[in-house]
């Protein structure tokens, strides 16, 4: 594998580990609170799409995909 592939692998691994740790912390905090249906925070209610991790993942994926396409196009 070339250097670019290793960099992408490291970034993807970092995102995976970071997401796993964050999800574990949120789940642990939710168990200690005792309430599963709580009100939505003001910041999340004001920006429901910006605070959604699924949309953030899609945006990051598209950005990386476009960057990779540009990289390959410039190498040819």
Jmol script that loads the backbone (N, CA, C; Angstrom):
load data "model"
ATOM      1  N   UNK A   1       0.836  -1.182   0.000  1.00  0.00           N
ATOM      2  CA  UNK A   1       0.000   0.000   0.000  1.00  0.00           C
ATOM      3  C   UNK A   1       0.879   1.242   0.000  1.00  0.00           C
ATOM      4  N   UNK A   2       0.381   2.263  -0.672  1.00  0.00           N
ATOM      5  CA  UNK A   2       1.142   3.499  -0.707  1.00  0.00           C
ATOM      6  C   UNK A   2       0.816   4.366   0.508  1.00  0.00           C
ATOM      7  N   UNK A   3       1.475   5.487   0.613  1.00  0.00           N
ATOM      8  CA  UNK A   3       1.351   6.364   1.776  1.00  0.00           C
ATOM      9  C   UNK A   3      -0.070   6.893   1.937  1.00  0.00           C
ATOM     10  N   UNK A   4      -0.715   7.239   0.824  1.00  0.00           N
ATOM     11  CA  UNK A   4      -2.078   7.772   0.890  1.00  0.00           C
ATOM     12  C   UNK A   4      -3.042   6.741   1.470  1.00  0.00           C
ATOM     13  N   UNK A   5      -2.902   5.499   1.096  1.00  0.00           N
ATOM     14  CA  UNK A   5      -3.771   4.448   1.625  1.00  0.00           C
ATOM     15  C   UNK A   5      -3.556   4.258   3.122  1.00  0.00           C
ATOM     16  N   UNK A   6      -2.320   4.329   3.555  1.00  0.00           N
ATOM     17  CA  UNK A   6      -2.031   4.208   4.985  1.00  0.00           C
ATOM     18  C   UNK A   6      -2.626   5.379   5.760  1.00  0.00           C
ATOM     19  N   UNK A   7      -2.543   6.576   5.190  1.00  0.00           N
ATOM     20  CA  UNK A   7      -3.125   7.739   5.854  1.00  0.00           C
ATOM     21  C   UNK A   7      -4.636   7.582   5.982  1.00  0.00           C
ATOM     22  N   UNK A   8      -5.299   7.141   4.910  1.00  0.00           N
ATOM     23  CA  UNK A   8      -6.747   6.912   4.968  1.00  0.00           C
ATOM     24  C   UNK A   8      -7.097   5.829   5.975  1.00  0.00           C
ATOM     25  N   UNK A   9      -6.282   4.784   6.047  1.00  0.00           N
ATOM     26  CA  UNK A   9      -6.517   3.709   7.003  1.00  0.00           C
ATOM     27  C   UNK A   9      -6.400   4.224   8.435  1.00  0.00           C
ATOM     28  N   UNK A  10      -5.388   5.038   8.696  1.00  0.00           N
ATOM     29  CA  UNK A  10      -5.217   5.600  10.040  1.00  0.00           C
ATOM     30  C   UNK A  10      -6.350   6.552  10.406  1.00  0.00           C
ATOM     31  N   UNK A  11      -6.778   7.375   9.465  1.00  0.00           N
ATOM     32  CA  UNK A  11      -7.890   8.293   9.730  1.00  0.00           C
ATOM     33  C   UNK A  11      -9.170   7.519   9.999  1.00  0.00           C
ATOM     34  N   UNK A  12      -9.453   6.510   9.185  1.00  0.00           N
ATOM     35  CA  UNK A  12     -10.659   5.702   9.379  1.00  0.00           C
ATOM     36  C   UNK A  12     -10.613   4.954  10.709  1.00  0.00           C
ATOM     37  N   UNK A  13      -9.444   4.452  11.069  1.00  0.00           N
ATOM     38  CA  UNK A  13      -9.312   3.761  12.353  1.00  0.00           C
ATOM     39  C   UNK A  13      -9.521   4.724  13.514  1.00  0.00           C
ATOM     40  N   UNK A  14      -8.995   5.930  13.400  1.00  0.00           N
ATOM     41  CA  UNK A  14      -9.185   6.933  14.442  1.00  0.00           C
ATOM     42  C   UNK A  14     -10.646   7.316  14.605  1.00  0.00           C
ATOM     43  N   UNK A  15     -11.354   7.482  13.477  1.00  0.00           N
ATOM     44  CA  UNK A  15     -12.772   7.801  13.540  1.00  0.00           C
ATOM     45  C   UNK A  15     -13.549   6.640  14.155  1.00  0.00           C
ATOM     46  N   UNK A  16     -13.194   5.431  13.792  1.00  0.00           N
ATOM     47  CA  UNK A  16     -13.868   4.251  14.328  1.00  0.00           C
ATOM     48  C   UNK A  16     -13.669   4.130  15.837  1.00  0.00           C
ATOM     49  N   UNK A  17     -12.440   4.274  16.287  1.00  0.00           N
ATOM     50  CA  UNK A  17     -12.156   4.163  17.719  1.00  0.00           C
ATOM     51  C   UNK A  17     -12.798   5.326  18.480  1.00  0.00           C
ATOM     52  N   UNK A  18     -12.702   6.532  17.934  1.00  0.00           N
ATOM     53  CA  UNK A  18     -13.325   7.692  18.575  1.00  0.00           C
ATOM     54  C   UNK A  18     -14.833   7.543  18.689  1.00  0.00           C
ATOM     55  N   UNK A  19     -15.473   7.052  17.637  1.00  0.00           N
ATOM     56  CA  UNK A  19     -16.915   6.826  17.671  1.00  0.00           C
ATOM     57  C   UNK A  19     -17.302   5.755  18.664  1.00  0.00           C
ATOM     58  N   UNK A  20     -16.496   4.712  18.752  1.00  0.00           N
ATOM     59  CA  UNK A  20     -16.771   3.633  19.700  1.00  0.00           C
ATOM     60  C   UNK A  20     -16.669   4.134  21.137  1.00  0.00           C
ATOM     61  N   UNK A  21     -15.623   4.899  21.430  1.00  0.00           N
ATOM     62  CA  UNK A  21     -15.444   5.436  22.779  1.00  0.00           C
ATOM     63  C   UNK A  21     -16.570   6.407  23.119  1.00  0.00           C
ATOM     64  N   UNK A  22     -16.909   7.274  22.190  1.00  0.00           N
ATOM     65  CA  UNK A  22     -17.986   8.246  22.427  1.00  0.00           C
ATOM     66  C   UNK A  22     -19.324   7.542  22.647  1.00  0.00           C
ATOM     67  N   UNK A  23     -19.624   6.545  21.838  1.00  0.00           N
ATOM     68  CA  UNK A  23     -20.875   5.799  21.992  1.00  0.00           C
ATOM     69  C   UNK A  23     -20.916   5.083  23.330  1.00  0.00           C
ATOM     70  N   UNK A  24     -19.814   4.514  23.743  1.00  0.00           N
ATOM     71  CA  UNK A  24     -19.756   3.831  25.033  1.00  0.00           C
ATOM     72  C   UNK A  24     -20.005   4.812  26.172  1.00  0.00           C
ATOM     73  N   UNK A  25     -19.379   5.989  26.093  1.00  0.00           N
ATOM     74  CA  UNK A  25     -19.565   6.994  27.140  1.00  0.00           C
ATOM     75  C   UNK A  25     -21.008   7.488  27.197  1.00  0.00           C
ATOM     76  N   UNK A  26     -21.615   7.717  26.051  1.00  0.00           N
ATOM     77  CA  UNK A  26     -23.000   8.173  26.025  1.00  0.00           C
ATOM     78  C   UNK A  26     -23.922   7.094  26.580  1.00  0.00           C
ATOM     79  N   UNK A  27     -23.705   5.855  26.219  1.00  0.00           N
ATOM     80  CA  UNK A  27     -24.521   4.760  26.735  1.00  0.00           C
ATOM     81  C   UNK A  27     -24.379   4.592  28.230  1.00  0.00           C
ATOM     82  N   UNK A  28     -23.170   4.725  28.724  1.00  0.00           N
ATOM     83  CA  UNK A  28     -22.930   4.603  30.159  1.00  0.00           C
ATOM     84  C   UNK A  28     -23.601   5.751  30.914  1.00  0.00           C
ATOM     85  N   UNK A  29     -23.515   6.952  30.359  1.00  0.00           N
ATOM     86  CA  UNK A  29     -24.151   8.115  30.980  1.00  0.00           C
ATOM     87  C   UNK A  29     -25.674   7.970  30.962  1.00  0.00           C
ATOM     88  N   UNK A  30     -26.210   7.393  29.912  1.00  0.00           N
ATOM     89  CA  UNK A  30     -27.661   7.208  29.806  1.00  0.00           C
ATOM     90  C   UNK A  30     -28.164   6.222  30.855  1.00  0.00           C
ATOM     91  N   UNK A  31     -27.409   5.178  31.128  1.00  0.00           N
ATOM     92  CA  UNK A  31     -27.808   4.206  32.141  1.00  0.00           C
ATOM     93  C   UNK A  31     -27.846   4.834  33.524  1.00  0.00           C
ATOM     94  N   UNK A  32     -26.908   5.716  33.819  1.00  0.00           N
ATOM     95  CA  UNK A  32     -26.856   6.309  35.153  1.00  0.00           C
ATOM     96  C   UNK A  32     -27.931   7.362  35.353  1.00  0.00           C
ATOM     97  N   UNK A  33     -28.431   7.969  34.282  1.00  0.00           N
ATOM     98  CA  UNK A  33     -29.464   8.983  34.423  1.00  0.00           C
ATOM     99  C   UNK A  33     -30.815   8.359  34.779  1.00  0.00           C
ATOM    100  N   UNK A  34     -31.093   7.195  34.261  1.00  0.00           N
ATOM    101  CA  UNK A  34     -32.328   6.511  34.588  1.00  0.00           C
ATOM    102  C   UNK A  34     -33.502   6.882  33.715  1.00  0.00           C
ATOM    103  N   UNK A  35     -33.425   7.931  32.934  1.00  0.00           N
ATOM    104  CA  UNK A  35     -34.509   8.329  32.047  1.00  0.00           C
ATOM    105  C   UNK A  35     -34.075   8.122  30.608  1.00  0.00           C
ATOM    106  N   UNK A  36     -34.922   7.470  29.838  1.00  0.00           N
ATOM    107  CA  UNK A  36     -34.587   7.232  28.438  1.00  0.00           C
ATOM    108  C   UNK A  36     -35.245   8.255  27.518  1.00  0.00           C
ATOM    109  N   UNK A  37     -36.380   8.814  27.919  1.00  0.00           N
ATOM    110  CA  UNK A  37     -37.068   9.818  27.113  1.00  0.00           C
ATOM    111  C   UNK A  37     -36.943  11.173  27.795  1.00  0.00           C
ATOM    112  N   UNK A  38     -35.899  11.882  27.438  1.00  0.00           N
ATOM    113  CA  UNK A  38     -35.684  13.206  28.012  1.00  0.00           C
ATOM    114  C   UNK A  38     -35.918  14.244  26.924  1.00  0.00           C
ATOM    115  N   UNK A  39     -36.001  15.486  27.320  1.00  0.00           N
ATOM    116  CA  UNK A  39     -36.216  16.550  26.350  1.00  0.00           C
ATOM    117  C   UNK A  39     -34.927  16.783  25.550  1.00  0.00           C
ATOM    118  N   UNK A  40     -35.116  17.306  24.364  1.00  0.00           N
ATOM    119  CA  UNK A  40     -33.990  17.587  23.479  1.00  0.00           C
ATOM    120  C   UNK A  40     -33.385  18.923  23.893  1.00  0.00           C
ATOM    121  N   UNK A  41     -32.057  18.983  23.903  1.00  0.00           N
ATOM    122  CA  UNK A  41     -31.368  20.212  24.277  1.00  0.00           C
ATOM    123  C   UNK A  41     -31.664  21.351  23.315  1.00  0.00           C
ATOM    124  N   UNK A  42     -31.477  22.569  23.773  1.00  0.00           N
ATOM    125  CA  UNK A  42     -31.776  23.745  22.952  1.00  0.00           C
ATOM    126  C   UNK A  42     -30.886  23.817  21.714  1.00  0.00           C
ATOM    127  N   UNK A  43     -29.616  23.516  21.869  1.00  0.00           N
ATOM    128  CA  UNK A  43     -28.694  23.583  20.735  1.00  0.00           C
ATOM    129  C   UNK A  43     -29.051  22.550  19.676  1.00  0.00           C
ATOM    130  N   UNK A  44     -29.434  21.366  20.104  1.00  0.00           N
ATOM    131  CA  UNK A  44     -29.803  20.316  19.157  1.00  0.00           C
ATOM    132  C   UNK A  44     -31.118  20.670  18.480  1.00  0.00           C
ATOM    133  N   UNK A  45     -32.063  21.211  19.220  1.00  0.00           N
ATOM    134  CA  UNK A  45     -33.346  21.599  18.632  1.00  0.00           C
ATOM    135  C   UNK A  45     -33.167  22.732  17.626  1.00  0.00           C
ATOM    136  N   UNK A  46     -32.219  23.633  17.868  1.00  0.00           N
ATOM    137  CA  UNK A  46     -31.981  24.753  16.963  1.00  0.00           C
ATOM    138  C   UNK A  46     -31.290  24.306  15.676  1.00  0.00           C
ATOM    139  N   UNK A  47     -30.440  23.290  15.762  1.00  0.00           N
ATOM    140  CA  UNK A  47     -29.688  22.796  14.595  1.00  0.00           C
ATOM    141  C   UNK A  47     -29.769  21.270  14.535  1.00  0.00           C
ATOM    142  N   UNK A  48     -30.930  20.711  14.182  1.00  0.00           N
ATOM    143  CA  UNK A  48     -31.065  19.245  14.231  1.00  0.00           C
ATOM    144  C   UNK A  48     -30.210  18.511  13.215  1.00  0.00           C
ATOM    145  N   UNK A  49     -29.880  19.142  12.088  1.00  0.00           N
ATOM    146  CA  UNK A  49     -29.104  18.446  11.066  1.00  0.00           C
ATOM    147  C   UNK A  49     -27.611  18.552  11.318  1.00  0.00           C
ATOM    148  N   UNK A  50     -27.176  19.675  11.870  1.00  0.00           N
ATOM    149  CA  UNK A  50     -25.749  19.868  12.130  1.00  0.00           C
ATOM    150  C   UNK A  50     -25.272  18.954  13.259  1.00  0.00           C
ATOM    151  N   UNK A  51     -26.131  18.696  14.228  1.00  0.00           N
ATOM    152  CA  UNK A  51     -25.760  17.875  15.382  1.00  0.00           C
ATOM    153  C   UNK A  51     -25.996  16.386  15.165  1.00  0.00           C
ATOM    154  N   UNK A  52     -26.454  15.995  13.986  1.00  0.00           N
ATOM    155  CA  UNK A  52     -26.739  14.595  13.711  1.00  0.00           C
ATOM    156  C   UNK A  52     -25.466  13.911  13.205  1.00  0.00           C
ATOM    157  N   UNK A  53     -24.959  12.903  13.915  1.00  0.00           N
ATOM    158  CA  UNK A  53     -23.704  12.267  13.497  1.00  0.00           C
ATOM    159  C   UNK A  53     -23.811  11.514  12.174  1.00  0.00           C
ATOM    160  N   UNK A  54     -24.994  11.084  11.794  1.00  0.00           N
ATOM    161  CA  UNK A  54     -25.143  10.394  10.510  1.00  0.00           C
ATOM    162  C   UNK A  54     -24.882  11.365   9.370  1.00  0.00           C
ATOM    163  N   UNK A  55     -25.450  12.567   9.453  1.00  0.00           N
ATOM    164  CA  UNK A  55     -25.204  13.559   8.411  1.00  0.00           C
ATOM    165  C   UNK A  55     -23.748  13.991   8.390  1.00  0.00           C
ATOM    166  N   UNK A  56     -23.143  14.110   9.552  1.00  0.00           N
ATOM    167  CA  UNK A  56     -21.725  14.470   9.616  1.00  0.00           C
ATOM    168  C   UNK A  56     -20.877  13.384   8.949  1.00  0.00           C
ATOM    169  N   UNK A  57     -21.227  12.126   9.185  1.00  0.00           N
ATOM    170  CA  UNK A  57     -20.487  11.022   8.558  1.00  0.00           C
ATOM    171  C   UNK A  57     -20.632  11.063   7.040  1.00  0.00           C
ATOM    172  N   UNK A  58     -21.844  11.345   6.544  1.00  0.00           N
ATOM    173  CA  UNK A  58     -22.044  11.458   5.095  1.00  0.00           C
ATOM    174  C   UNK A  58     -21.224  12.598   4.515  1.00  0.00           C
ATOM    175  N   UNK A  59     -21.201  13.735   5.182  1.00  0.00           N
ATOM    176  CA  UNK A  59     -20.447  14.886   4.684  1.00  0.00           C
ATOM    177  C   UNK A  59     -18.950  14.576   4.650  1.00  0.00           C
ATOM    178  N   UNK A  60     -18.443  13.944   5.700  1.00  0.00           N
ATOM    179  CA  UNK A  60     -17.021  13.578   5.735  1.00  0.00           C
ATOM    180  C   UNK A  60     -16.710  12.565   4.641  1.00  0.00           C
ATOM    181  N   UNK A  61     -17.599  11.586   4.437  1.00  0.00           N
ATOM    182  CA  UNK A  61     -17.379  10.585   3.397  1.00  0.00           C
ATOM    183  C   UNK A  61     -17.325  11.229   2.015  1.00  0.00           C
ATOM    184  N   UNK A  62     -18.273  12.112   1.721  1.00  0.00           N
ATOM    185  CA  UNK A  62     -18.289  12.771   0.411  1.00  0.00           C
ATOM    186  C   UNK A  62     -17.044  13.629   0.229  1.00  0.00           C
ATOM    187  N   UNK A  63     -16.623  14.327   1.270  1.00  0.00           N
ATOM    188  CA  UNK A  63     -15.416  15.150   1.172  1.00  0.00           C
ATOM    189  C   UNK A  63     -14.177  14.289   0.895  1.00  0.00           C
ATOM    190  N   UNK A  64     -14.062  13.170   1.609  1.00  0.00           N
ATOM    191  CA  UNK A  64     -12.923  12.275   1.369  1.00  0.00           C
ATOM    192  C   UNK A  64     -12.984  11.646  -0.022  1.00  0.00           C
ATOM    193  N   UNK A  65     -14.173  11.291  -0.456  1.00  0.00           N
ATOM    194  CA  UNK A  65     -14.336  10.702  -1.784  1.00  0.00           C
ATOM    195  C   UNK A  65     -13.946  11.700  -2.870  1.00  0.00           C
ATOM    196  N   UNK A  66     -14.408  12.933  -2.748  1.00  0.00           N
ATOM    197  CA  UNK A  66     -14.047  13.947  -3.732  1.00  0.00           C
ATOM    198  C   UNK A  66     -12.550  14.242  -3.702  1.00  0.00           C
ATOM    199  N   UNK A  67     -11.964  14.249  -2.509  1.00  0.00           N
ATOM    200  CA  UNK A  67     -10.526  14.446  -2.397  1.00  0.00           C
ATOM    201  C   UNK A  67      -9.745  13.320  -3.063  1.00  0.00           C
ATOM    202  N   UNK A  68     -10.215  12.089  -2.879  1.00  0.00           N
ATOM    203  CA  UNK A  68      -9.546  10.950  -3.499  1.00  0.00           C
ATOM    204  C   UNK A  68      -9.687  10.989  -5.017  1.00  0.00           C
ATOM    205  N   UNK A  69     -10.869  11.350  -5.497  1.00  0.00           N
ATOM    206  CA  UNK A  69     -11.075  11.453  -6.945  1.00  0.00           C
ATOM    207  C   UNK A  69     -10.161  12.528  -7.527  1.00  0.00           C
ATOM    208  N   UNK A  70     -10.048  13.666  -6.851  1.00  0.00           N
ATOM    209  CA  UNK A  70      -9.160  14.724  -7.323  1.00  0.00           C
ATOM    210  C   UNK A  70      -7.701  14.269  -7.298  1.00  0.00           C
ATOM    211  N   UNK A  71      -7.326  13.549  -6.261  1.00  0.00           N
ATOM    212  CA  UNK A  71      -5.958  13.044  -6.145  1.00  0.00           C
ATOM    213  C   UNK A  71      -5.627  12.101  -7.304  1.00  0.00           C
ATOM    214  N   UNK A  72      -6.527  11.163  -7.581  1.00  0.00           N
ATOM    215  CA  UNK A  72      -6.292  10.209  -8.664  1.00  0.00           C
ATOM    216  C   UNK A  72      -6.285  10.928 -10.014  1.00  0.00           C
ATOM    217  N   UNK A  73      -7.174  11.897 -10.198  1.00  0.00           N
ATOM    218  CA  UNK A  73      -7.246  12.628 -11.468  1.00  0.00           C
ATOM    219  C   UNK A  73      -5.976  13.440 -11.698  1.00  0.00           C
ATOM    220  N   UNK A  74      -5.419  13.997 -10.640  1.00  0.00           N
ATOM    221  CA  UNK A  74      -4.199  14.797 -10.806  1.00  0.00           C
ATOM    222  C   UNK A  74      -2.954  13.935 -11.010  1.00  0.00           C
ATOM    223  N   UNK A  75      -3.006  12.687 -10.602  1.00  0.00           N
ATOM    224  CA  UNK A  75      -1.872  11.795 -10.782  1.00  0.00           C
ATOM    225  C   UNK A  75      -1.766  11.285 -12.198  1.00  0.00           C
ATOM    226  N   UNK A  76      -2.837  11.322 -12.955  1.00  0.00           N
ATOM    227  CA  UNK A  76      -2.835  10.797 -14.330  1.00  0.00           C
ATOM    228  C   UNK A  76      -2.393  11.816 -15.322  1.00  0.00           C
TER     229      UNK A  76
END
end "model"
wireframe off; spacefill off
backbone 0.3
color backbone group
